[in-house]
Each structure stands twice: as C-alpha cells, then as structure tokens.
Amino acid sequence: MNQEFIDFINAENSPVFDGLIPALSNPPVRSIRLNPLKHSNSLINKLSGSLNVPWEPLGFYVDKENSFTVDPGLHQGLYYVQDASSMILGEVTRRISRMTGNRPLRVFDSCAAPGGKTISILSSLPDGSALMANEFDFSRAEILKENLAKWGFANVIVTRGDLSRMNKVRNYFDMILADVPCSGEGMFRKSPEAQRQWSTALVEQCASLQLEIIDKIIGSLSPGGFLVYSTCTFNTIENERNVELICEKYSLETVDLDLPSQWCISSGVNTSNFCYRFLPSRLKGEGLFLSVLQKPGTLKEHKLNIRNPRNVVRYPTWTTDLIISDDGKTINGYTPSLLSMIDDLGKKVGNVIATGVEVAAIKGKDVIPSQSLALSVNLAQESFPSIDVDTDIALNYLRRQNIELGTGLPKGYVLLKYNGYPLGFVKNIGNRMNNLYPSQWRIKHL
C-alpha cells in the first residue's frame, strides 16, 4: 500500500475511514447489472443463489471466478459487469424521477466511458426520456459506443470531444452526471497501478480539473435541474471540498436522498452538505463518492420538437416503435424524445459517433443489417429467418471466425440467437456463411 496515501487518509482524522486501509488489501467483489429489457429467465435462475445488491434490484454479486469474456450473454447485452457501488446511479435516477413527477427527463452524462453509469441511468429513466453521453478520449469513446450498442436502448446519443462546447447549450438538461476523472483511490483494490501513481500532487491536480469540468457544463443545466457529482476516490479535497466550492460558486444546494441506513452508505466528512460515501470497509463494493446538487428554479415541461424531415425508408419493418431515417449511407432509428434532443441541440453537441440505433448500412443496392440492430430492444425479430446456436458456434461467431450452420436456411441475412436472445447476423450466400460481427468488437483471446 502507498505509504503517502496511508498518511494522507490518517491525517483526515475521521472515524468514517476506520478500517479502510486494511479493507483495501482485500480482493475486490464482483457484480453484474441485468438489462431490464433483455435479461433471460435462465440468467435469473442462475443467479438465484447470489446476493442482491441492496440498492439495485437488478444487481447481483457473483463468483469472482466467473470468466465473463466467454459468456455470449455479456456480448448480447443481457447484463453488464459493474461495480456494485456504481449501481447507485440507478437509484439516484429513480429518486430524481420521483422528485420531478416521473415525467420524461433530458440527461447529459459528461464523462461517460466506459458506460456503466450511463447504463444505470438509462435503465432507470422514465419513459420518453433521452440521454446524451460524452467522452473526450477517442479510444474510450469507442468503448462507450460499443457498450451502449450492446445494451440496446434507442434513446441515447454518443458524442466525443471537449466539454467546452457545452457553453453553447444553455439551461437544457434536467439531470447532468459529472463522474469526473479523479485520483482513483477507490480503485486501489482493482488496480495496483492506481496505487503506484497516487500522490498528493495528483489529488490537487484532479480537484482542479474537476472544477474546470463543472464550469464547462453547469450552464447547460436547467433551472431546477440536478447535477450529480461523483468520484471514485476517498479524500475530502476532491469530494466534500469541491462540493462546497460548487455550491458557493453556482448557488446550488445539495439534495437529501434519504438512503436507508441498512445500506451502510456513509455520510460526508466534516460537512453540512448531503454527501454519500461508499467505503469497502463498510459495504460490498468499491470506493465511490456522490452528491446531488440542485439548481435554483423550477423544471419546465418538455415539448417534442422534431423539425428536420426524415427520408422515406426502404426497410421500416426491421424495427418497432422508432422513427427511421435514411441518409443514403446508413439507416438509423430514434425514439421521438432523442430525435427532439438532436434537433434542439443541432451542431452544438460536437462530434456525434452514434445516435439511437444504427439499423443498417447502405452499400450500393445492398442494405446490410447492423450489429446494433441485432442487439436493439426495438429489433423486429420476425423480419429475419433465425437459428439458435450452441455455445461453441456463438463463441466462434464472436471471434469472427467462419461458422457452419448446416443446410435448410434461406439465402440472405440470418439472425443468430443464443439461449433465445439475438446474437448477431450472418449472410447465407449458399456455399458459406459470411460472419457480419464487427471486427473491432471480436473476442481476441479466450
């Protein structure tokens, strides 16, 4: 353990941290969150002996020996491997929804990769809501895009770029998540590298960056809207002190979430603000800090604002309940709320790398169904001939290897299923099957 960190935490002189240092020497716990629109009864039965995450009905602690990479269910988006502490974002979203009368919300996840917290929010939003998820780093943005495509919800747009562009978006979002880059103390059990690179200088550097991020995004929060500030670190400099500075600078007030005491979530350290700490010495999860801050004013009702015409589509029956757009290169499907958000924000959102569901790519006369369509909860499965495959074929498909499915299947696009849930597409050209799984997603090592 990093001695500088031990001395730093001891200097905080708070009973909240009693037992923390020994707890950080224990192995991390593992947990998964089920997709509310995809999870199978077989998966529920498999988890019947597992402990439920107290604050997330669809969260379960799992055996640390599980190898998720070789489970096709992970790649189908039936579940997401997520730290239990981070699952609190689902409960936070549900509580904010109740505070706002369970009406549709417009949400911005400002530092979203790899996407676990985005998924928690998406899975807990009221019907008719829409979310924009952003990531600055190129490679991490691609991971975010992949994870959200696998989750299969059509009410999300993924962007990449610097948050300074958000200064152009004023008073728009009802809820903003700022899961800001931090010194990573809460990841010590998972990452020895996080321990090695930790220093008090890094803490101060991160605290300054966190405030810069808030300054870039706070203007896009609606009056009456909620800023959810979170870190995966323990120190008060990046947490309670920053919350206090944010409240003072922008006239925000922290919100009492009234979380049950039996969840063993600790309160803030030396502060009158409502802050919540997830400490591995007190609960089954990794380190997390969270505070919900509300902007003065009253949230307004939203009206759908869809101005831009959409082209006539050649294959509208491949999806259900979506507005379809065909731009000559790709076919995309949107929920009305997401399309309204896109039209509202226009070019202000920056570099868009995914919107709604990519239904198909258009190449000459060919319309090729996309992998995101196969994994979308809006897929009209009856539009394609399908076959349920075994584990070996499913893993070969995910490795993007050649697969054989026997005879009797019609030529054209065939939907593969595994345990009854869509896995992806192949194209039957008679003498062989073309594997259409995205090469950048393939499993490289088993």
Secondary structure, DSSP 8 states (H G I E B T S, - for coil): --HHHHHHHHHH--GGGTTHHHHTTS---EEEEE-TTT--HHHHHHTTTS-B-TT-TTEEEE-TT--GGG-HHHHTTSEEE--TGGGHHHHHHHHHHHHTTT---EEEESS-TT-HHHHHHHTTS-TT-EEEEEESSHHHHHHHHHHHHHHT-SSEEEEES-GGGGGG--S-EEEEEEE-----GGGTTT-HHHHHH--HHHHHHHHHHHHHHHHHHGGGEEEEEEEEEEES---TTTTHHHHHHHHHHHT-EE------GGG--EE-SS-SS--EEE-TTTSSS--EEEEEEE-SS----------S-----S-GGGBSS-EEEE-SSEEEEE-HHHHHHHHHHGGGG-EEEEESEEEEEEETTEEEE-HHHHT-TTB-GGGS-EEE--HHHHHHHHTT------S---SEEEEEEETTEEEEEEEE-SS-EEE-S-GGG-----
